[in-house]
Amino acid sequence: MGARASVSDVSIILWTSVLVVACSTGRPIEETSSAFERRIALEDRVVTSANVSNPDANVDELQHLVVRNRAGMQLIVDEQNTQPTLRIVLPGHPTSDRAIEILFPEHVTVRERGATDAHQLYMFRPGQSGERPQWRRSERSLEYARDLPGGVHMLARATLDEDGVRFHFRMRNQSDQTYDLIWAPIDPRLTSEFHDVRLERTYVHHADGFDLLASETPGRLTMPLDRWLPARYLASFTWPVPAQRVEDRDGIAYYNKSRAVDAPFIATLSRDRRWVVASFTRTTGNVWSNPELTCQHVDPPAMVSPGGEATVNTKILVVRGSLDDVFATAMRQRDSLEKVAVEK
């Protein structure tokens, strides 16, 4: 059998074909590119179906779990983890880039009606452990379905837009328990040019405008890292602002901002301040970050009755532009995200 082409070889062949067809037919490059993307998506669905009966093809299958937008941004299933992880790769960056990595989700947590404590049905573990989900790809989406303990069936879908990625979870309760809380937070972790360990470029929005999430803790900029970390920094949205500004929980310092934010939105600038990564949703209790990971959390909870379904949605914007422009985009799109829905 001959050697297989690498992902980069396939990309070169694809774009060479796009240019040749566009030049010979006079069709716009965008139209020609979209036609090729649709054809590749159809071929990938056939390949994925064939791999169900061919375990040896699993490694090759992962190479096909990539979607791209017109600007060249890529959404990729990360092959380094068996459990669901995605990467967003900026235009012009190598496909190996890990600057934006998303645990999809970080965990699934429930609390039954009448209980005081919640418990986890699923918790992400790094590396090659556990069973890899059966991913499906469409033209712009990557998704999988999974049965969890507690009678919960979860569909997880990530859709690449021109300005970022929408994340959708649909959880069906197949048990006879009512879950007053069901929670599946994504965990976007930022490294490289977006890493912000002292929260110098991570912002939230108040009624009077933007403010650094950690503006009320100026000492973080100069204190030794082993005093600053581990830490969590939180700002309330619909939840009451805690009276205690700093709490110690099992050796982790939790800092509570004294003012509530006016939108479920958190954003981090790249070091050169040209790119913005921002997470938002329709509503949530608070927004927060673990500065060591520079993660962004705007985690919407839901509830679901026996036989019912709950859907939750968030979006990550990845845009070259100003904070003001990105916030305006998020607020325009916020209402277009599906509401946390509960159906019986």
Order of alpha helices (4+ residues) and beta strands (2+ residues): alpha-alpha-alpha-beta-beta-beta-beta-beta-beta-beta-beta-beta-beta-beta-beta-beta-beta-alpha-beta-beta-beta-beta-beta-beta-beta-beta-alpha-beta
